[in-house]
Amino acid sequence: MRGATHAKWAACAAAVALAATACGGDDGDSGGDTSAVLSSSWGDPQNPLEPANTNEVQGGKVLDMIFRSLKKYDPETGEAKDMLAESIETTDSQNFTVKIKDWTFSNGEKVTASSFVDAWNYGASLKNNQKNAYFFGYIEGYDKTHPEDGSKQTADTLSGLKVVDDKTFTVKLNQKFSTFPETLGYPAYAPLPKAFFDDHDAWLSKPVGNGPYTIDSYAKGSQMSLRAWNDYPGDDKAQNGGVDLKVYTDNNTAYTDLLAGNLDLVDDVPAAQLKNVEADLGDRYLNTPAGIIQTLAFPFYDEDWDKAGTDKVRTGLSRAIDRDQITETIFQKTRTPATDWTSPVLGEEGGFQEGFCGDACEYDPAAAKQLIEEGGGLPGGQVKITYNADTGSHKEWVDAVCNSINNALDNEKACVGNPVGTFADFRSQITDLKMSGPFRAGWQMDYPLIQNFLQPLYYTNASSNDGKWSNKEFDDLVDQANAETDTAKAVDLFKEAEAVVRDNMAAIPLWYQNGSAGFSERLSNVKLNPFSVPVYNEIKVG
């Protein structure tokens, strides 16, 4: 059976998240109208909703509603619990046998072992260009289906995946990865129906999944309508009739619509409204801890940011940011200054280290000036912080960060904001490697393990390593940690890896983010999960 020590690791982290999470809203006793539809603010996803091709929040919200995987993360604790998995067993943390429950897709097709194996093979194949292909990187044969050295792929399927029968498949990893089962609630590992492969374009126009909701319609730039699937076989059925996800390019407009009764749920209260939100909404305002950290990332593919001395420049910029003032005045204490690169929801046993950044994250204008001067000065004489202007109140905090940097350096032109109109365009510029200076980055955990805050963001060629930072010492420590079967030793190795991130200032940690939401009087039993996403299927209407 899977090692108990690592099941305990996930549970410990989850317990901390549970203790930290306080959700507002009704207690859920009211019955509600199970046919009533609620409306919620949203933004167009960057990519088509293929599970292995979605690595951003807006698309992820939809995948969480229309898909269920082998595991599901508990909406209160974040703990990975069996969903479609009947069992996942291993004796060596490298070879796993997976047995699945009886389940169907919303089109009536049975979910089988092949539904998983075919989906994972598709996601891992280089020719399919899936952004989350890296999640399959530990499965044997990945180097043949997705070579990272620029060579041509020599296999279409992963040699480490084998279908045993309709309900059973095996997974062989290319090295030990003791917490592999805990990752299997991530949407990239969702099963796919035959329709996905038989008529891919038709599926993309109206994705078919196996979760509690189905997609009824989608008009880009306007709205996606999801409806409850009445025949859903899981025990987490929708308690409402559906959700209309309405596209907003300005979350202040969404908040205004909420107050006017034209919208039921806003899951990102704009910074400009935080002073008034409690008076406006009372107990219909949620402010809960979440596994989210905001950072400034850098384009290490640009030689100006990857040459000798720029680590001092990055550290100097970090020391020029007055995190305490910004989180208090801009965010009304719904953010906490970051002192490491993970999240407090992990707890100390899970790897969180308060103060780990040390003085590199402490505001000190004199030290900032000296470090930047020693590092050769600001590349081009000025930093431009790129951000998307449509969601998340990013303009306010970017302007505040730049003002802090300018004041610290006694140079009113040292830093300026560089807005990009939409999130989709912003992400496209990032994935096309068009950043020329620091850019806003945020990480919303996929599962509550320290590994998830480090490997996807900083491991060489990892799926969300948008700045393309690469460090062999870091990579080696992550590999060692993943292979370790003792919880404490694994966490300690990840901490050593985090120290490499710190010593190179691979990204500037800004603040830990709470999840925030406001909802209308029509709704009850509203809460945010530890990932800061509304638990849509539990919301009651009326």
C-alpha positions in Angstrom: 0.0 0.0 0.0 1.0 3.6 -0.4 3.3 4.8 2.3 1.4 6.1 5.3 4.0 8.8 6.0 3.2 10.6 2.8 -0.5 10.2 3.3 0.1 11.9 6.6 2.1 14.7 5.0 -0.8 15.7 2.8 -3.2 15.3 5.7 -1.1 17.5 8.0 -1.0 20.3 5.4 -4.7 19.9 4.8 -5.4 20.1 8.6 -3.5 23.5 8.7 -5.6 24.8 5.8 -8.8 23.6 7.6 -7.8 25.4 10.8 -7.0 28.6 8.9 -10.1 28.6 6.7 -13.1 30.5 8.0 -16.0 30.7 5.5 -18.9 33.2 5.7 -22.4 32.8 4.3 -25.3 30.7 5.4 -24.8 27.4 7.2 -26.4 25.6 4.4 -29.5 24.4 6.2 -31.9 26.1 3.8 -33.0 23.8 1.0 -32.7 26.2 -1.9 -34.2 25.8 -5.4 -32.2 23.0 -7.1 -33.3 24.2 -10.5 -32.4 27.9 -10.0 -29.4 29.3 -11.9 -26.9 31.7 -10.3 -24.6 34.2 -12.0 -20.9 34.7 -11.3 -18.1 37.0 -12.5 -15.5 35.4 -14.8 -12.8 36.0 -17.4 -12.3 34.3 -20.7 -9.8 31.5 -20.4 -6.5 31.7 -22.3 -6.8 28.4 -24.1 -9.4 25.9 -25.2 -10.7 23.9 -22.2 -8.6 20.8 -22.7 -7.6 19.5 -19.2 -3.9 19.2 -20.1 -3.9 22.6 -21.7 -5.3 24.8 -19.0 -2.9 26.2 -16.4 -4.7 29.5 -15.4 -7.4 30.3 -12.9 -10.3 31.2 -15.2 -10.2 28.0 -17.3 -9.5 26.0 -14.2 -12.7 27.1 -12.6 -14.6 25.5 -15.5 -12.6 22.3 -15.5 -13.3 22.0 -11.7 -17.0 22.1 -12.6 -17.2 19.8 -15.6 -14.5 17.2 -14.7 -13.7 14.8 -11.9 -10.4 13.0 -11.6 -9.0 10.1 -9.6 -8.6 12.4 -6.6 -10.6 15.4 -5.5 -9.3 18.1 -3.2 -11.5 18.6 -0.2 -13.3 22.0 -0.5 -12.5 22.8 3.2 -9.2 21.2 3.8 -7.5 20.7 0.4 -6.8 17.1 1.3 -6.6 14.8 -1.7 -9.4 12.2 -1.4 -10.4 9.4 -3.7 -13.0 10.4 -6.3 -12.9 8.1 -9.3 -10.1 6.1 -7.7 -11.3 2.9 -6.0 -7.7 2.4 -4.9 -4.1 3.5 -5.8 -1.5 1.1 -4.5 2.2 0.9 -4.6 5.0 -1.0 -2.9 7.9 1.0 -4.1 6.7 4.6 -4.8 7.5 4.0 -8.5 5.0 1.5 -9.7 1.3 2.2 -9.1 -1.8 0.1 -9.7 -5.0 2.2 -10.2 -8.5 0.8 -9.9 -11.4 3.0 -10.8 -15.1 3.2 -9.8 -18.1 2.8 -12.0 -18.6 6.2 -13.6 -19.9 7.8 -16.9 -19.3 10.9 -18.9 -22.2 13.3 -19.4 -22.8 11.9 -22.9 -23.5 8.4 -21.5 -20.1 6.9 -22.3 -18.5 4.8 -19.6 -15.3 6.0 -17.9 -12.7 3.3 -18.3 -9.0 2.8 -17.6 -8.5 3.7 -21.3 -10.3 7.1 -20.7 -7.4 8.0 -18.3 -4.5 6.4 -20.3 -5.6 7.9 -23.6 -6.0 11.3 -22.0 -2.6 11.2 -20.4 -0.9 10.0 -23.5 -2.6 12.9 -25.4 -1.5 15.4 -22.8 2.1 14.1 -22.8 2.6 14.1 -26.6 4.7 17.0 -28.0 2.6 17.2 -31.2 -0.4 18.2 -29.1 1.4 21.1 -27.5 -0.4 20.9 -24.2 0.7 23.5 -21.6 0.5 21.0 -18.8 2.4 18.2 -20.5 5.1 18.6 -17.8 2.7 17.0 -15.3 3.3 13.7 -17.1 7.1 14.1 -17.0 7.6 11.6 -14.2 5.9 8.8 -16.2 8.2 6.4 -17.9 8.6 7.2 -21.6 7.9 10.9 -21.4 11.3 11.6 -22.9 10.2 9.8 -26.0 6.8 11.4 -26.3 7.9 14.9 -25.3 11.7 15.3 -25.8 12.9 18.5 -24.2 16.1 18.8 -26.2 14.4 19.9 -29.4 14.6 16.5 -31.0 11.6 14.8 -32.7 9.3 12.7 -30.6 9.8 9.0 -31.2 6.7 7.6 -29.5 3.0 8.6 -29.3 2.3 6.9 -26.0 3.9 6.7 -22.6 5.6 3.3 -22.0 4.8 3.6 -18.3 1.1 3.4 -18.8 -0.6 0.0 -19.3 -4.3 -0.8 -19.4 -5.0 -4.0 -17.5 -8.8 -4.1 -17.9 -11.7 -1.7 -18.1 -11.3 -0.8 -14.4 -7.5 -1.1 -13.9 -4.4 0.5 -15.3 -0.8 0.7 -14.1 1.6 3.6 -13.9 5.4 3.2 -13.9 7.4 6.3 -13.1 10.9 7.0 -14.3 11.9 7.6 -10.6 10.4 7.3 -7.2 7.8 10.0 -6.5 6.1 9.1 -3.2 3.4 11.8 -3.3 2.4 11.1 -6.9 -1.1 10.0 -5.9 -1.7 13.3 -4.1 -1.2 15.1 -7.4 -3.9 13.2 -9.3 -6.7 15.6 -8.5 -5.1 18.2 -10.7 -7.3 18.8 -13.9 -4.5 17.7 -16.3 -5.1 14.1 -15.1 -8.8 14.1 -15.9 -10.2 11.3 -18.1 -11.4 12.1 -21.6 -14.3 10.5 -23.6 -13.8 9.0 -27.0 -15.6 12.0 -28.5 -12.6 14.1 -27.6 -10.5 12.1 -30.0 -13.2 11.2 -32.6 -14.2 14.8 -33.4 -11.8 17.0 -31.6 -13.1 20.3 -33.0 -16.6 19.5 -32.1 -15.6 18.6 -28.5 -13.6 21.9 -28.2 -16.7 23.8 -29.2 -18.7 22.2 -26.4 -16.5 20.1 -24.0 -18.0 17.0 -22.5 -16.8 15.9 -19.1 -17.8 13.7 -16.1 -18.3 16.3 -13.4 -21.5 17.7 -11.8 -22.0 20.4 -14.5 -22.2 20.4 -18.3 -21.5 23.3 -20.6 -24.7 24.5 -22.2 -23.2 27.4 -24.3 -20.3 29.7 -24.5 -20.0 33.1 -26.2 -16.5 34.4 -25.9 -16.2 37.8 -24.3 -19.8 37.5 -23.0 -20.8 34.4 -21.0 -20.4 30.6 -20.5 -23.6 28.9 -19.2 -23.2 25.7 -17.2 -26.1 23.5 -16.1 -26.3 20.8 -13.5 -26.0 17.3 -14.8 -29.0 15.5 -13.2 -27.5 12.0 -13.8 -24.1 12.8 -12.3 -22.9 9.7 -10.4 -20.9 11.4 -7.7 -21.8 12.3 -4.2 -21.0 16.0 -4.7 -24.0 16.8 -6.9 -24.9 20.4 -7.8 -27.2 22.0 -5.2 -28.4 24.5 -7.9 -29.6 24.4 -11.4 -26.4 25.8 -13.0 -24.1 28.7 -13.1 -23.8 31.5 -15.7 -20.2 32.7 -15.8 -20.3 36.3 -17.0 -17.2 37.9 -18.5 -16.0 41.1 -17.0 -13.0 43.1 -18.1 -13.2 45.2 -15.0 -14.0 43.7 -11.6 -15.2 47.1 -10.3 -18.0 46.8 -12.9 -18.7 43.3 -11.6 -18.9 44.6 -8.0 -21.3 47.4 -9.1 -23.5 44.8 -10.8 -23.5 42.7 -7.6 -24.7 45.7 -5.5 -27.3 46.5 -8.2 -28.7 43.0 -8.1 -27.5 42.1 -11.6 -25.0 39.6 -10.5 -25.0 36.9 -7.7 -21.4 36.3 -7.0 -18.1 38.2 -7.4 -15.1 36.0 -6.5 -12.5 38.7 -6.5 -13.5 41.9 -4.6 -11.7 44.8 -6.2 -9.1 46.6 -4.1 -10.9 49.9 -4.5 -14.0 48.5 -2.8 -12.4 46.8 0.2 -12.9 49.9 2.4 -16.7 49.7 1.9 -17.3 46.0 1.3 -18.3 45.1 4.9 -20.8 47.9 5.0 -22.1 47.0 1.6 -22.4 43.3 2.1 -22.1 42.4 5.8 -21.8 38.6 6.3 -22.2 38.2 2.5 -18.5 39.1 2.2 -15.9 36.4 2.4 -12.3 36.9 3.3 -10.5 33.6 3.8 -6.9 32.4 3.8 -5.9 30.6 0.6 -2.9 28.9 -0.9 -2.0 31.8 -3.1 1.2 33.8 -3.3 1.8 36.9 -5.5 5.3 37.5 -6.9 7.2 39.4 -9.5 8.7 37.1 -12.1 11.6 37.9 -14.4 12.4 37.0 -18.0 15.6 35.0 -17.6 15.5 34.4 -21.4 16.5 38.1 -21.7 20.2 38.4 -21.2 19.7 41.7 -19.3 18.1 39.7 -16.5 20.4 36.7 -16.7 23.8 38.1 -16.5 26.2 38.4 -13.6 25.0 40.8 -10.9 21.3 40.8 -11.8 20.6 38.7 -8.7 21.7 41.8 -6.7 19.4 44.0 -8.8 16.5 41.7 -8.2 17.2 41.7 -4.5 17.6 45.4 -4.5 14.2 45.8 -6.1 12.7 43.5 -3.4 14.2 45.7 -0.7 12.7 48.8 -2.4 9.1 47.5 -1.9 7.3 48.5 1.2 5.1 45.4 1.5 3.6 46.4 4.9 2.3 49.8 3.6 1.0 48.3 0.4 -0.9 45.4 2.0 -2.5 47.8 4.5 -3.4 50.7 2.3 -4.2 49.0 -1.0 -5.5 45.7 0.1 -6.9 46.6 3.6 -5.0 43.7 5.1 -6.5 41.1 2.8 -2.9 40.3 1.9 0.0 39.5 4.2 3.6 40.5 3.3 5.4 37.4 2.0 8.5 36.2 3.8 9.0 33.0 1.8 8.0 31.5 -1.5 5.2 29.1 -0.4 2.1 29.8 1.7 1.1 29.8 5.4 -1.7 27.3 4.7 1.0 24.6 4.5 2.0 25.1 8.1 5.5 24.5 9.4 5.3 20.7 9.1 4.3 21.2 5.5 7.2 23.4 4.7 6.1 27.0 5.3 9.0 29.0 6.8 8.0 32.4 8.2 10.9 34.9 7.7 12.8 32.6 5.4 13.4 35.4 2.9 15.3 37.3 5.6 16.3 40.9 5.1 16.0 40.5 1.3 12.2 41.0 1.7 12.5 43.8 4.2 12.0 47.4 3.1 15.3 49.3 3.2 15.9 52.1 0.6 19.6 52.5 1.4 20.2 48.8 1.0 18.1 48.8 -2.2 20.2 51.5 -3.8 23.5 49.9 -2.9 22.5 46.4 -4.2 21.2 47.8 -7.5 24.3 49.9 -8.0 26.5 46.8 -7.2 24.5 44.8 -9.7 25.2 47.2 -12.5 22.1 49.3 -12.3 18.6 48.8 -13.7 18.6 47.2 -17.1 17.9 50.0 -19.6 17.7 52.4 -16.6 14.1 51.6 -15.9 11.9 48.6 -14.9 8.5 48.2 -16.5 6.2 45.9 -14.5 3.8 44.2 -17.0 0.3 43.2 -15.8 -3.2 42.5 -17.1 -5.5 45.4 -16.6 -8.9 43.6 -16.8 -9.0 41.6 -13.5 -7.5 41.5 -10.0 -7.1 45.2 -9.2 -3.5 44.9 -10.5 -3.1 48.5 -11.6 -3.5 49.7 -8.0 -0.8 47.5 -6.5 1.6 47.8 -9.5 1.4 51.6 -9.2 2.0 51.3 -5.5 5.0 49.0 -6.0 6.5 51.4 -8.6 5.9 54.4 -6.3 7.7 52.5 -3.5 10.6 51.7 -5.8 10.8 55.2 -7.1 10.7 56.7 -3.7 13.4 54.3 -2.4 15.7 55.0 -5.3 15.0 58.8 -5.4 14.1 58.4 -9.1 10.6 59.0 -10.2 11.2 57.2 -13.5 12.9 54.1 -12.1 9.7 52.0 -12.3 6.5 52.3 -14.3 3.5 50.0 -14.9 3.0 48.4 -18.3 -0.7 47.3 -18.6 -1.9 44.7 -21.1 -5.6 44.9 -21.9 -6.8 41.4 -21.2 -5.6 38.4 -19.2 -5.6 36.2 -22.3 -3.4 38.7 -24.1 -1.1 39.0 -21.1 -0.7 35.2 -20.8 -0.1 35.0 -24.5 2.8 37.5 -24.3 4.2 35.5 -21.4 4.0 32.1 -23.2 5.5 33.7 -26.3 8.5 34.9 -24.2 7.8 38.5 -25.0 8.4 39.9 -21.5 11.3 42.4 -21.3 11.2 43.1 -17.6 9.5 42.0 -14.4 5.9 40.9 -14.7 3.2 40.0 -12.2 2.9 36.4 -11.3 0.7 34.6 -8.9 0.5 31.0 -7.9 -2.7 29.3 -6.7 -1.8 25.9 -5.3 -2.9 22.8 -7.2 -2.6 20.7 -4.0 -1.3 21.6 -0.5 2.3 20.3 -0.7 5.5 22.4 -0.7 6.5 20.7 -3.9 3.7 22.4 -5.7 4.9 25.9 -4.8 8.4 25.2 -6.0 8.6 22.6 -8.8 6.0 23.9 -11.3 7.4 27.4 -11.0 11.2 27.1 -10.8 12.2 23.6 -12.1 13.9 23.8 -15.5 11.3 23.8 -18.3 8.5 23.3 -15.8 4.9 24.0 -17.0 4.5 27.3 -15.1 8.2 28.4 -15.1 7.2 31.5 -17.1 10.5 33.2 -16.7 12.5 30.2 -17.8 14.8 30.3 -14.7 17.1 27.3 -14.6 19.4 26.0 -11.8 20.8 22.5 -11.6 21.3 22.6 -7.8 17.6 23.4 -7.4 16.5 20.7 -9.9 18.7 18.0 -8.1 17.3 18.9 -4.7 13.7 18.7 -6.0 14.4 15.3 -7.6 15.9 14.0 -4.3 12.9 15.4 -2.3 10.4 13.7 -4.6 12.1 10.3 -4.2 12.3 10.6 -0.4 9.7 8.4 1.5 10.2 10.1 4.9 8.0 13.1 5.3 10.4 15.2 7.4 13.4 14.5 5.2 11.4 15.3 2.0 10.2 18.7 3.4 13.8 19.5 4.5 15.1 18.8 1.0 12.4 21.1 -0.5 13.4 23.8 2.0 17.0 23.4 0.7 15.7 23.8 -2.8 13.8 26.9 -1.7 17.0 28.4 -0.3 18.4 28.2 -3.9 15.4 30.2 -5.1 16.0 32.7 -2.3 19.8 33.1 -2.8 19.3 33.8 -6.5 16.1 35.8 -6.0 14.5 33.8 -8.9 11.3 35.7 -8.2 10.4 38.5 -5.7 7.8 37.3 -3.2 5.3 40.1 -2.6 2.4 38.9 -0.4 0.2 35.9 0.5 -3.4 36.4 -0.8 -6.7 35.7 0.9 -9.6 34.5 -1.2 -12.3 37.2 -1.3 -15.9 37.1 -2.6 -19.2 38.8 -2.3 -22.6 37.4 -3.0 -26.2 38.4 -3.3 -29.1 37.7 -0.9 -30.4 35.0 -3.3 -27.5 32.7 -2.3 -26.6 30.7 0.7 -24.0 28.1 1.7 -21.3 30.1 -0.2 -17.7 29.4 0.5 -14.3 29.5 -1.0 -12.1 26.4 -1.1 -8.4 26.6 0.0 -7.6 27.5 -3.6 -9.8 30.6 -3.4 -12.3 29.2 -5.9 -16.1 29.2 -5.1 -17.4 25.8 -4.3 -20.1 26.2 -7.0 -21.8 22.9 -6.6 -22.6 23.5 -2.9 -24.2 27.0 -3.4 -27.9 27.1 -2.8 -30.2 29.6 -4.5 -33.4 31.1 -3.1 
